[in-house]
């Protein structure tokens, strides 16, 4: 049953086998937040990996489910192979990440950490820029021992450490002067081989899926235009494509398209659009030219997903863009980032959906037809997305071994309070089984949803369903047979409004559910419009007659003890909704947003645990949420 996991990966060239880690040598990593350098072992513990595991009678591979299961994972995680992670004190390697994701205990900055609930899949997406080479440069006994680099990583002056971090980031991300000794093609390929090998060792079809992946990290002028590249397998490229190869996303798309011609498939996922200074979803390409049909086709073919929530904030929308959305001000990162003013227009996903409709009206193709994923973007090597179990995400600058600093200080890199960082997000996929092929295909067809870390299961279907479909015992089978699941295209030809079927089941380890909302984006007189509807909710609440707003679900959180009860909300919400203003002649987009009842935020858990006052820089509670991928209607 597990024969695939013992196969050698098929590569475009004959690969040299390389052992994980740097042997017995020590790696010196630095802190960008405190005036100290730390020494830690680089190789990490040796875990029993998938290649050494044998199936038992109790562990027969589950049969595929034609109606699809919900699987949860992280498609965005960094280890010490990312130069900004090792420069922040991180020493974890990909094997650590896969071990942790499956519920194993690992060491993070001298502390044992473990997830309560394991993940179903994981992609390690280390920065392609200088992949793994800076980690080697920090080793005083490694290949850079006779250079300036190990000494630079030993500095204790905080200003010197931040300067070193910025020197690396400017050269790697922002188009500055490249560091020649870090451009070794041989070293980068060997480190890429190690990443591929780790993913292959830990892949357990049917139980735990690993994806070979990397991050392309262009930051022109400091604006985040990053993309994650997730490969389907079983074939993988010789090397990743980095911002050092090109700062233009159009060139990244060509890289991906050339690989598809060699049967190496991938999906590309933009992220942190909230920090893109208005460039991620601009009306112009990377050269400043107006968008053309060719550009729109190029982008739509390569980028079918977008990351809507992660450690550095939520990118759905914000009050400046959605003043009538009472939940728009959720987990927002400070607009000013590394000296940028942080333009709002062009930086958020809901607006991108509307802009896509506008572009299509002009050039005939929508470049922003996105499904939604969530992720961590942690630079710790550990995907800890549980609010009560958040050990920090960016190395020493936000580690919980100094909670008083974490709750009161600002990041030396971004200048924002460390408390505004989120506890990460997750991607939920609806797939027949837990394998690379099945999960990747779900990503490709956009039958995916994003959460802020909760494992609530969310479904949305749109179609010509008869009233009462969700009341039937076989409603799910009928939903697939008759209509369109999240991420799909609604066929034209409706005379009346299609019916939207909605279902959400709570995370067993989190709060009950508050409501399901439907967000509609449509085109009117050439301009995008939006509206949020409360569609299904818990309890006997009624919308206010004057405003139409649904009263809050309530709040059971005890801030003194960082606890809550499930005395409010519902364990499951299921129902149907029909757009009261549907016009079959108008292009429209629909997605669902699900809210939990309030629970303590990670900052509150941390403060109570350490007998510290609650920080004023962050809300004490959070309403965890999920977003389905949209369904698109084009007349």
ABEGO torsion letter per residue (X at the ends): XAAAAABBBBBABBBBBBBBEAEABBBBBBBAABBBBBBBBAAEBBBBBAAABBBBAABBBBBBBAAEBBBBBBABBBBAABAAAAAAGBABBAAAAAAAAAGBBBBBGGBBBBBABBBABBBBBBBABGBGAAAAAABAABAAAABAAAAAAABABAAAAAAAAAAAAAAAAAGBBBBAAAABAAAAAAAAAAAAAAAAAABBBGABBBBBBBBBABBBGGBBABBBBBBAOABBBABBBBAAABABAAAAAAAAAAAAAAGBBBBBBBBGAAAAGGAAABABBAAGBBBBAAAAAAAAAABABBBABBAAEBAABBAAABAABAAABBGBBBABBGGBAGBABGABAAAAAAAAAAAAAAAGBBABBBBBBBBAGBAAGBBBABAAABAEAAEAAABAABAAAAAABBBAAAGBBAAABBAEBBBBBBBABBBAAAAAAAAAAGBBBBBAGBABBBBBBBEBBBBGAAABAAAAAAAAAABBBBGBBBBBGBABBBBBBBBBBBBAABBBBABBBBBBBBBBGGBBBBBBBBABBBEABBBBAAAGBBBBAEBABBAAAGBBBAABEBABBBBBBBBAABBAABBBBBBBBBBBBBBBBAAAAAAAAAGBBBBAABBABBBBBBBBBBBBBBX
